[in-house]
Amino acid sequence: MGFGSRSALGSVFIILLGASAPRAVSAEPAAQELKRFKAIETTGAMFVLRATSCHKTGDTCQLDLELSDAAGGKRKAKLPAGMAYGIQAESSESWTSGEEEQNVTTSVQPVRLEAGQWGLLVTQQGGFEHVHRHHRLYVVKDGGVAEAWNGDENFAGPESSHVGPYPLTLGSPVEGFFREYAFLSAEPDQWKLEAYRWDAAGHKVVKELRNRPARYAAIIGSFKTVQEAIASRDSAQLDQACTSSFLILESTPHKRLTPGLFIVTSIHPEKKAAEAALKKVGACNPKISGYVKAL
C-alpha cells in the first residue's frame, strides 16, 4: 500500500472518529426554587419563587414568580432586583446574597386578599450605608402572576419603610396590608401610614380609609416651631443619646392631634409599646416625661 492510500484511510478514520464522539452541550443550569406559597385554595395553585440565569460566582440571578399550574410559565412576574449567585436562606420567607453595596435581601409575606385567595407582599432591600427598599404586591391574574401594587422608597436620602398584612375586621380571614414610611430630615421629619385592601369586584388594590391599622405616638414635647422641637430633642439626648430614635413631626396631618404644632415623638403599633418607650427615655433622662396618643 502506497503513501497515498494510507493517507486516504487515515482521513476516513478521522471522519468516523469525529462522527462517533458526542458533542459537548452547554445546558442552561436548572432554576433554583426558593419556595412555594399558597395562591388559590380551590385549585391548589401555588406561587413559585425561583432564581434563574446564574451559573457561577459573579453572576446575577434573576428572581421570577410564577404559578405552579400555569402552562408554559404564563404571565411570569420579574422581581425588581436581581441577587448575586449563592443565595442563602435567612428564614423560611427571607433570602440574602452579596456583600455591602451589592447585598440584596428578598422577603415575602403572604396576604389573604379573599377568603380562598392569597397575594404576596415582596420586599427587596439593598445597599450598605444607604439601604433602600422596593415593595411589591403580586396577585393571580389571567392564569398567571401580575404586579398589583408597588410602594418603592424615593431613594433620596435617609429613609425607611416596611409593609405587612393586617386584619381588616375582627373575625374575618380577609386581610389588608400597610406601608409605613419615615424620611429623616430637619424640616421636619416625615412619617405616614398608608393602608390598602384588595377590591375583589374590580380586581385591583384600593386605599383603605376606615379600617386602618392602629398606631400610637409616644410624645415628649409639643412646640410652635420646628426649631424649638429640634432643640428640645437635642438637649434631652445626654451622653446616652436618650431620644435619638424620636422624630420631629408636624401635627396638622394627624386628625387626633392639635394642629399647628411640631411634636417630638416615636411611633408604635401597640399602646403598651409606646408606654414602654416613654419609660425607657424617662429612665435614661429623668427630666423627660410625656404621654401616649392614638394617631
C-alpha positions in Angstrom: 0.0 0.0 0.0 1.5 3.3 -1.0 1.6 6.5 1.0 -1.4 8.0 -0.8 -3.6 5.0 0.1 -2.6 5.1 3.8 -3.4 8.9 3.8 -6.9 8.2 2.4 -7.6 5.5 5.0 -6.4 7.8 7.8 -8.8 10.5 6.6 -11.7 8.1 6.7 -10.7 7.0 10.3 -10.6 10.6 11.5 -14.0 11.4 10.0 -15.5 8.3 11.6 -14.0 9.1 14.9 -15.4 12.6 14.8 -18.8 11.3 14.0 -18.8 8.9 16.9 -17.6 11.3 19.6 -20.5 13.0 21.4 -20.6 16.8 21.3 -20.5 18.8 24.5 -23.8 20.6 25.1 -23.8 23.7 27.3 -27.1 23.2 29.1 -28.8 26.1 31.0 -28.5 25.4 34.7 -31.6 24.3 36.5 -33.5 27.2 38.1 -33.2 27.3 41.9 -36.6 27.1 43.5 -36.6 29.1 46.7 -40.1 28.4 48.0 -43.8 27.8 47.1 -46.6 29.8 48.6 -50.4 29.2 48.6 -52.2 31.1 45.8 -55.7 29.7 45.3 -57.3 27.3 47.8 -59.9 25.8 45.5 -57.4 24.8 42.8 -54.3 24.2 44.9 -52.3 26.6 42.8 -49.1 27.9 44.3 -46.8 30.9 43.8 -43.3 29.6 42.9 -40.3 31.9 43.6 -37.3 30.9 41.6 -33.8 32.2 40.9 -32.7 31.8 37.3 -30.0 32.7 34.8 -27.0 32.4 37.1 -24.1 29.9 36.6 -21.3 30.9 39.0 -19.8 33.4 41.4 -20.0 36.9 39.9 -23.3 36.2 38.1 -26.6 37.9 38.9 -29.6 35.7 39.5 -33.0 36.9 38.1 -35.8 36.3 40.5 -39.1 35.1 38.9 -42.5 34.5 40.4 -44.9 32.2 38.6 -47.9 29.9 39.2 -47.4 26.2 39.7 -50.2 25.2 37.3 -49.7 27.9 34.6 -48.9 26.2 31.3 -45.6 27.4 29.9 -45.0 29.9 32.7 -47.8 32.1 31.6 -47.6 35.7 32.9 -44.4 35.2 34.9 -43.5 38.2 37.1 -40.0 39.5 37.3 -38.9 41.0 40.7 -37.2 44.4 40.5 -33.7 43.5 41.8 -31.5 40.5 41.0 -29.4 38.7 43.6 -25.8 37.5 43.5 -25.0 33.9 42.8 -25.1 31.8 46.0 -28.4 32.9 47.6 -28.7 32.0 51.2 -31.9 31.5 53.2 -32.2 33.8 56.3 -35.6 32.3 57.3 -38.4 30.4 55.7 -39.6 33.6 53.9 -36.3 35.6 53.5 -33.2 35.2 51.4 -30.0 37.2 51.0 -26.9 37.4 48.8 -24.0 39.7 48.0 -21.9 41.9 50.3 -22.0 45.6 51.3 -23.4 47.7 48.5 -24.1 44.6 46.4 -26.2 43.0 49.2 -29.8 42.3 48.4 -32.3 40.7 50.7 -35.7 39.5 49.4 -38.5 38.9 51.9 -42.0 37.5 51.2 -45.2 37.9 53.2 -48.5 36.2 52.1 -51.6 38.3 52.3 -55.1 36.7 52.3 -56.8 39.0 49.8 -60.1 37.0 49.6 -61.5 34.0 51.6 -59.7 31.5 49.3 -57.1 33.6 47.5 -53.7 35.0 48.5 -51.3 37.6 47.2 -47.6 38.0 48.0 -46.1 41.1 49.5 -42.4 41.2 48.4 -39.8 43.5 49.8 -36.3 43.7 48.2 -33.8 45.6 50.3 -30.3 46.6 49.1 -27.3 48.7 50.0 -24.9 49.1 52.8 -24.7 52.6 54.3 -27.8 53.8 52.5 -30.3 51.0 52.5 -33.3 51.3 50.1 -36.3 49.1 49.6 -38.6 48.0 46.8 -42.1 46.8 47.8 -44.5 44.9 45.5 -47.8 43.1 45.8 -48.2 40.2 43.3 -51.6 38.5 42.6 -53.1 35.8 40.4 -54.4 37.3 37.2 -55.4 35.8 33.9 -53.9 32.4 34.8 -50.6 33.8 35.8 -48.8 36.3 38.1 -49.1 40.1 37.9 -47.9 43.1 39.9 -50.9 44.8 41.5 -49.2 47.5 43.6 -45.8 48.9 44.3 -44.5 51.2 47.1 -40.8 51.9 46.5 -38.9 54.4 48.5 -37.8 57.7 47.0 -34.1 56.8 47.2 -33.4 60.4 48.0 -31.8 60.2 51.5 -32.1 58.7 55.0 -35.5 57.0 54.7 -37.0 53.7 55.8 -40.2 51.8 55.1 -41.8 48.5 55.7 -45.0 46.7 54.6 -47.1 44.0 56.2 -50.6 42.4 56.3 -53.2 43.2 59.0 -56.8 42.0 59.7 -59.4 44.3 58.1 -62.1 43.3 60.6 -62.3 41.2 63.7 -63.0 37.5 62.8 -62.7 37.9 59.1 -60.0 35.9 57.3 -59.5 38.7 54.7 -56.5 40.9 55.2 -55.4 44.3 54.2 -51.8 45.5 54.0 -50.0 48.7 55.0 -46.9 50.7 54.1 -45.3 52.6 56.9 -42.7 55.2 55.8 -40.3 57.6 57.5 -38.0 60.2 56.0 -35.5 61.8 58.3 -34.9 65.5 57.9 -34.7 68.6 60.0 -37.5 70.4 58.2 -39.3 68.4 59.9 -39.2 64.6 59.6 -41.9 62.8 57.5 -43.9 59.9 58.7 -47.0 58.3 57.1 -49.0 55.1 57.3 -51.0 54.1 54.2 -53.5 51.2 54.3 -54.8 49.1 51.3 -57.1 46.3 50.5 -58.0 44.1 47.6 -61.1 45.1 45.7 -62.4 41.7 44.5 -65.0 43.1 42.2 -62.7 45.5 40.5 -59.6 43.1 40.7 -57.4 45.9 41.9 -55.8 47.4 45.1 -57.6 50.3 46.7 -56.8 52.5 49.7 -58.5 51.5 52.9 -59.7 54.6 54.8 -61.9 53.2 57.6 -60.2 50.0 59.0 -56.6 51.2 59.2 -54.0 49.5 61.4 -53.6 51.2 64.8 -50.6 53.4 65.7 -49.7 55.1 68.9 -47.4 58.2 69.4 -45.2 58.4 72.5 -45.0 62.2 72.7 -42.4 64.0 74.9 -42.9 67.6 73.7 -45.1 69.9 71.5 -43.8 73.2 70.1 -44.8 76.0 67.9 -41.7 75.9 65.6 -39.7 73.0 64.2 -36.5 74.7 65.6 -37.9 74.6 69.1 -38.7 70.9 68.7 -35.3 70.0 67.4 -33.6 72.0 70.2 -35.7 70.2 72.8 -34.9 66.7 71.4 -31.2 67.6 71.2 -31.0 68.9 74.7 -32.7 65.7 76.0 -30.1 63.4 74.5 -27.4 63.4 77.2 -24.4 61.2 76.6 -26.6 58.1 76.1 -28.5 59.5 73.1 -31.7 59.1 75.1 -34.0 60.4 72.3 -32.1 59.5 69.2 -35.0 57.4 67.9 -37.6 60.2 68.2 -38.9 62.0 65.2 -39.9 65.7 64.8 -43.4 65.6 63.1 -45.9 68.2 62.1 -49.2 67.6 64.0 -51.6 69.1 61.4 -51.8 66.0 59.1 -52.9 63.8 62.0 -56.6 64.4 62.9 -56.3 63.3 66.5 -53.5 65.8 67.3 -53.8 69.5 68.0 -53.0 71.2 64.6 -50.2 73.7 64.1 -47.6 72.2 66.3 -44.4 70.2 66.0 -44.1 67.1 68.2 -41.2 65.1 69.4 -42.4 61.5 69.2 -41.8 57.9 68.4 -44.5 55.8 66.7 -45.5 52.3 67.8 -48.1 49.7 66.6 -49.3 49.0 70.2 -50.2 51.3 73.1 -48.0 49.2 75.5 -45.0 49.6 73.3 -45.5 53.4 73.2 -45.8 53.4 77.0 -42.6 51.3 77.3 -40.8 53.8 75.1 -41.7 56.6 77.4 -40.5 54.6 80.4 -37.2 53.9 78.7 -36.5 57.5 77.8 -37.5 58.6 81.3 -35.1 56.2 82.8 -32.4 57.5 80.5 -33.1 61.1 81.3 -35.4 61.7 84.4 -36.2 65.2 83.3 -38.2 63.8 80.4 -41.9 63.0 80.7 -44.6 62.5 78.1 -47.9 60.9 77.1 -49.3 58.5 74.6 -51.8 59.5 71.9 -53.5 57.3 69.3 -53.0 58.5 65.7 
